[in-house]
Amino acid sequence: MDKIKIITDSTCDLNSEVIDKYNIEVFPLLVNIENETYMDGVDKVF
């Protein structure tokens, strides 16, 4: 039997309790600002 994994990007706005409870993989959205690329929720921009 194959396993199923829930994945989403960082725009889903799920709280950490839901992410941990269901073992959801969250991939950071890439944001480009003035020729620089940042990962949403990972890199501190301001």
N, CA, C and O atoms as a printed pandas DataFrame, in Angstrom:
     atom_number atom_name residue_name chain_id  residue_number  x_coord  y_coord  z_coord
0              1         N          MET        A               1    0.847   -1.187    0.000
1              2        CA          MET        A               1    0.000    0.000    0.000
2              3         C          MET        A               1    0.890    1.247    0.000
3              4         O          MET        A               1    1.831    1.354    0.786
4              5         N          ASP        A               2    0.577    2.175   -0.887
5              6        CA          ASP        A               2    1.332    3.425   -0.958
6              7         C          ASP        A               2    0.910    4.375    0.149
7              8         O          ASP        A               2   -0.248    4.387    0.568
8              9         N          LYS        A               3    1.862    5.172    0.618
9             10        CA          LYS        A               3    1.565    6.190    1.618
10            11         C          LYS        A               3    1.243    7.501    0.925
11            12         O          LYS        A               3    1.714    7.769   -0.181
12            13         N          ILE        A               4    0.439    8.308    1.585
13            14        CA          ILE        A               4    0.062    9.612    1.060
14            15         C          ILE        A               4    0.652   10.685    1.968
15            16         O          ILE        A               4    0.604   10.563    3.192
16            17         N          LYS        A               5    1.207   11.730    1.372
17            18        CA          LYS        A               5    1.802   12.837    2.117
18            19         C          LYS        A               5    1.128   14.124    1.672
19            20         O          LYS        A               5    0.968   14.362    0.475
20            21         N          ILE        A               6    0.732   14.953    2.630
21            22        CA          ILE        A               6    0.145   16.251    2.321
22            23         C          ILE        A               6    1.279   17.263    2.218
23            24         O          ILE        A               6    2.109   17.384    3.118
24            25         N          ILE        A               7    1.296   17.990    1.097
25            26        CA          ILE        A               7    2.287   19.055    0.907
26            27         C          ILE        A               7    1.562   20.323    0.467
27            28         O          ILE        A               7    0.495   20.266   -0.144
28            29         N          THR        A               8    2.159   21.458    0.786
29            30        CA          THR        A               8    1.596   22.744    0.392
30            31         C          THR        A               8    2.718   23.764    0.339
31            32         O          THR        A               8    3.853   23.472    0.716
32            33         N          ASP        A               9    2.399   24.956   -0.129
33            34        CA          ASP        A               9    3.410   26.011   -0.076
34            35         C          ASP        A               9    3.086   26.933    1.104
35            36         O          ASP        A               9    2.054   26.785    1.759
36            37         N          SER        A              10    3.972   27.869    1.356
37            38        CA          SER        A              10    3.864   28.709    2.551
38            39         C          SER        A              10    2.705   29.706    2.518
39            40         O          SER        A              10    2.456   30.382    3.517
40            41         N          THR        A              11    1.999   29.812    1.406
41            42        CA          THR        A              11    0.845   30.716    1.344
42            43         C          THR        A              11   -0.407   30.104    1.955
43            44         O          THR        A              11   -1.447   30.760    1.995
44            45         N          CYS        A              12   -0.335   28.876    2.428
45            46        CA          CYS        A              12   -1.517   28.194    2.970
46            47         C          CYS        A              12   -1.966   28.788    4.305
47            48         O          CYS        A              12   -3.142   28.677    4.651
48            49         N          ASP        A              13   -1.074   29.408    5.056
49            50        CA          ASP        A              13   -1.378   30.030    6.355
50            51         C          ASP        A              13   -1.966   29.057    7.371
51            52         O          ASP        A              13   -2.839   29.437    8.150
52            53         N          LEU        A              14   -1.507   27.818    7.374
53            54        CA          LEU        A              14   -1.910   26.863    8.406
54            55         C          LEU        A              14   -1.117   27.152    9.671
55            56         O          LEU        A              14    0.047   27.547    9.608
56            57         N          ASN        A              15   -1.754   26.952   10.822
57            58        CA          ASN        A              15   -1.011   27.167   12.060
58            59         C          ASN        A              15   -0.127   25.956   12.365
59            60         O          ASN        A              15   -0.335   24.875   11.814
60            61         N          SER        A              16    0.843   26.140   13.231
61            62        CA          SER        A              16    1.829   25.091   13.500
62            63         C          SER        A              16    1.210   23.837   14.107
63            64         O          SER        A              16    1.725   22.739   13.897
64            65         N          GLU        A              17    0.112   23.976   14.858
65            66        CA          GLU        A              17   -0.540   22.796   15.441
66            67         C          GLU        A              17   -1.070   21.867   14.355
67            68         O          GLU        A              17   -0.914   20.649   14.448
68            69         N          VAL        A              18   -1.697   22.436   13.325
69            70        CA          VAL        A              18   -2.246   21.634   12.222
70            71         C          VAL        A              18   -1.107   21.014   11.415
71            72         O          VAL        A              18   -1.175   19.841   11.045
72            73         N          ILE        A              19   -0.074   21.788   11.145
73            74        CA          ILE        A              19    1.074   21.285   10.384
74            75         C          ILE        A              19    1.716   20.107   11.108
75            76         O          ILE        A              19    2.035   19.093   10.486
76            77         N          ASP        A              20    1.906   20.235   12.413
77            78        CA          ASP        A              20    2.512   19.161   13.195
78            79         C          ASP        A              20    1.579   17.956   13.331
79            80         O          ASP        A              20    2.023   16.816   13.202
80            81         N          LYS        A              21    0.308   18.195   13.587
81            82        CA          LYS        A              21   -0.658   17.110   13.801
82            83         C          LYS        A              21   -0.760   16.196   12.586
83            84         O          LYS        A              21   -0.823   14.975   12.731
84            85         N          TYR        A              22   -0.778   16.778   11.392
85            86        CA          TYR        A              22   -0.955   15.997   10.171
86            87         C          TYR        A              22    0.348   15.785    9.398
87            88         O          TYR        A              22    0.338   15.272    8.279
88            89         N          ASN        A              23    1.475   16.187   10.010
89            90        CA          ASN        A              23    2.789   16.001    9.406
90            91         C          ASN        A              23    2.831   16.557    7.979
91            92         O          ASN        A              23    3.266   15.881    7.047
92            93         N          ILE        A              24    2.372   17.799    7.830
93            94        CA          ILE        A              24    2.284   18.454    6.526
94            95         C          ILE        A              24    3.635   19.053    6.154
95            96         O          ILE        A              24    4.273   19.712    6.975
96            97         N          GLU        A              25    4.062   18.829    4.940
97            98        CA          GLU        A              25    5.308   19.403    4.425
98            99         C          GLU        A              25    4.983   20.759    3.804
99           100         O          GLU        A              25    4.160   20.841    2.892
100          101         N          VAL        A              26    5.627   21.826    4.292
101          102        CA          VAL        A              26    5.375   23.175    3.793
102          103         C          VAL        A              26    6.621   23.666    3.061
103          104         O          VAL        A              26    7.691   23.801    3.654
104          105         N          PHE        A              27    6.465   23.931    1.759
105          106        CA          PHE        A              27    7.556   24.444    0.945
106          107         C          PHE        A              27    7.457   25.958    0.882
107          108         O          PHE        A              27    6.379   26.491    0.619
108          109         N          PRO        A              28    8.561   26.667    1.119
109          110        CA          PRO        A              28    8.518   28.124    1.103
110          111         C          PRO        A              28    8.332   28.684   -0.305
111          112         O          PRO        A              28    8.960   28.231   -1.262
112          113         N          LEU        A              29    7.462   29.668   -0.402
113          114        CA          LEU        A              29    7.256   30.385   -1.656
114          115         C          LEU        A              29    8.479   31.260   -1.912
115          116         O          LEU        A              29    9.012   31.859   -0.979
116          117         N          LEU        A              30    8.925   31.340   -3.147
117          118        CA          LEU        A              30   10.052   32.208   -3.494
118          119         C          LEU        A              30    9.533   33.596   -3.846
119          120         O          LEU        A              30    8.611   33.745   -4.648
120          121         N          VAL        A              31   10.139   34.606   -3.233
121          122        CA          VAL        A              31    9.750   35.999   -3.444
122          123         C          VAL        A              31   10.945   36.743   -4.015
123          124         O          VAL        A              31   12.039   36.693   -3.452
124          125         N          ASN        A              32   10.740   37.433   -5.129
125          126        CA          ASN        A              32   11.811   38.215   -5.750
126          127         C          ASN        A              32   11.579   39.700   -5.485
127          128         O          ASN        A              32   10.528   40.250   -5.815
128          129         N          ILE        A              33   12.594   40.340   -4.877
129          130        CA          ILE        A              33   12.545   41.775   -4.604
130          131         C          ILE        A              33   13.862   42.387   -5.068
131          132         O          ILE        A              33   14.931   42.043   -4.565
132          133         N          GLU        A              34   13.769   43.289   -6.025
133          134        CA          GLU        A              34   14.943   43.990   -6.545
134          135         C          GLU        A              34   16.098   43.037   -6.847
135          136         O          GLU        A              34   17.198   43.204   -6.322
136          137         N          ASN        A              35   15.848   42.047   -7.687
137          138        CA          ASN        A              35   16.848   41.073   -8.148
138          139         C          ASN        A              35   17.406   40.182   -7.049
139          140         O          ASN        A              35   18.425   39.524   -7.257
140          141         N          GLU        A              36   16.774   40.142   -5.899
141          142        CA          GLU        A              36   17.147   39.229   -4.824
142          143         C          GLU        A              36   15.998   38.252   -4.609
143          144         O          GLU        A              36   14.832   38.639   -4.697
144          145         N          THR        A              37   16.314   36.990   -4.328
145          146        CA          THR        A              37   15.294   35.975   -4.101
146          147         C          THR        A              37   15.306   35.569   -2.627
147          148         O          THR        A              37   16.359   35.286   -2.056
148          149         N          TYR        A              38   14.122   35.547   -2.026
149          150        CA          TYR        A              38   13.960   35.191   -0.624
150          151         C          TYR        A              38   12.957   34.058   -0.505
151          152         O          TYR        A              38   12.051   33.936   -1.330
152          153         N          MET        A              39   13.114   33.225    0.523
153          154        CA          MET        A              39   12.165   32.153    0.793
154          155         C          MET        A              39   11.216   32.602    1.899
155          156         O          MET        A              39   11.642   32.944    3.003
156          157         N          ASP        A              40    9.910   32.594    1.580
157          158        CA          ASP        A              40    8.874   33.021    2.520
158          159         C          ASP        A              40    8.937   32.194    3.803
159          160         O          ASP        A              40    8.915   30.963    3.765
160          161         N          GLY        A              41    9.015   32.891    4.938
161          162        CA          GLY        A              41    9.046   32.223    6.222
162          163         C          GLY        A              41   10.398   31.686    6.636
163          164         O          GLY        A              41   10.552   31.176    7.746
164          165         N          VAL        A              42   11.387   31.794    5.750
165          166        CA          VAL        A              42   12.730   31.301    6.042
166          167         C          VAL        A              42   13.706   32.464    6.147
167          168         O          VAL        A              42   14.411   32.611    7.145
168          169         N          ASP        A              43   13.737   33.285    5.104
169          170        CA          ASP        A              43   14.643   34.437    5.072
170          171         C          ASP        A              43   13.963   35.651    5.693
171          172         O          ASP        A              43   12.781   35.907    5.467
172          173         N          LYS        A              44   14.730   36.386    6.474
173          174        CA          LYS        A              44   14.217   37.627    7.068
174          175         C          LYS        A              44   14.541   38.767    6.118
175          176         O          LYS        A              44   15.710   39.068    5.876
176          177         N          VAL        A              45   13.499   39.406    5.577
177          178        CA          VAL        A              45   13.703   40.450    4.590
178          179         C          VAL        A              45   13.820   41.813    5.250
179          180         O          VAL        A              45   14.651   42.628    4.849
180          181         N          PHE        A              46   13.000   42.067    6.252
181          182        CA          PHE        A              46   12.987   43.390    6.889
182          183         C          PHE        A              46   13.304   43.275    8.350
183          184         O          PHE        A              46   13.340   44.283    9.055
